[in-house]
Amino acid sequence: MKLNPLEKRTFWLHMLFSFVEGLTRGILALNAYVLLKSLNGSNQQVGYLFTITWGIMVLTVIFAILARNTKQIKQLLIIMAFITRGPLILFALFPLFLQNGYNQAFAQNLFLIIFLFYFFSQPFFMPIVNLVLKSNYSKDKFGRLFGYSNMVRNGMTLLGTFLFAILLELDNEAYSYVYPIIGLVGIISIYLFNRIDFSTYNPVIAGSFFRKLSVSFRKLWDILLKNKPYRDFEIGFVFYGIAFMMTDSVVKIFMEDYLKLDYITISLYENLRWVFAIGLTPVFSLLVDKIDPRKFGMFTFFALALYLLFMGLTQYLDFTFAIAGYNLHITILVSIFFFGVFTSTMGILWGIGSSYFCKAHEAADYQAVHMSLTGIRALFFPLIGIAIYEHFSYSVNFAIGIACLLLGILAFYISIRRYKFQ
């Protein structure tokens, strides 16, 4: 594949950015387990953690306005990097807090506050990444180049999860020095991304911030009203988002509380997921440029439904075998395979799927709609999922998740029959 100079520079800088971000993501993949196992957090606190992780995206529109209406976008990115990643350094003080009379509840609450700051980076950085890549890559290369970078990110995620799990198994307080390090590394990753050409970013709305906000909300509403294939794409994602947010935190509790897994076994399952995802990403990267994103989404949602199905079956068909002294559950392994398929496809679909319904200069607006709707769902459904599990069972939670995914598939199917993808 031949790249022009702009595409080549963008690709390699985005590759380096993905390398660092993948390592960070791999370490943070064990967040819920650190809260549960190392800090003795509650189920509700795990629910709050997932609400923080995704709910903050409701602010995407506001951050998009801030980003698109400053001439100093690169300086603003660096400032936001320090605001969102810098607080991770406070984890170095956690052993000191716990040894000097601070109760565990203080540490648990500070844990959530620090990650509230960290996840502010999601709604700010992601629309910018989407717009820059959409503008700098030609249409026929967009999905493939993004997929290659995503494959690198997934590989580093695997490595980060594995190494962090080993450290936690050896030292229950390993988070107190690992999190500060990834905070500093995260700032470096934004610096690397900042070296990409940002010439497409120019102020576009005149007037006060509130006028900009009003204009942006009208624009986003118009997108949903007028672009019917994209509206249906988001309807399908509503059902998917409800399913994922209701079940993801409960799966973590299931692994810790029901199966009583240690850090190493958890990391083995997580890493198998990433092995499958990395192996399949090149295939799906080629496919995403050639088919309707809604068809791609149907396949993605079905893979997640199978993941939840086999995860739930572990309660009833609990067959295990031992490798190097660690017991592995057969149904969990099957489940993890489908989760790997889901991870591979959703990594592409969620990141750039909305961009296929618009022109290059509209990519940030479409991603802002996508992420804002994600944030709205996340304000409610992680805690609703916890409540369903606590009042009923794991099985009821997983079954509702599967039903929502099937509704999402149906929404895409109906949309495809009504509206052709351009």
Secondary structure, 3 states (H helix, E strand, C coil): CCCCHHHHHHHHHHHHHHHHHHHHHHHHCCHHHHHHHHCCCCHHHHHHHHHHHHHHHHHHHHHHHHHHCCCCHHHHHHHHHHHHHHHHHHHHHHHHHHHCCCCHHHHHHHHHHHHHHHCCHHHHHHHHHHHHHHHHCCHHHHHHHHHHHHHHHHHHHHHHHHHHHHHHHHCCCCHHHHHHHHHHHHHHHHHHHCCCCCCCCCCCCCCCHHHHHHHHHHHHHHHHHHCHHHHHHHHHHHHHHHHHHHHHHHHHHHHHHHCCCCHHHHHHHHHHHHHHHHHHHHHHHHHHCCCCHHHHHHHHHHHHHHHHHHHHHCCCCCCEEEECCEEEEHHHHHHHHHHHHHHHHHHHHHHHHHHHHCCHHHHHHHHHHHHHHHHHHHCCHHHHHHHHHHHCCHHHHHHHHHHHHHHHHHHHHHHHHHCCCC
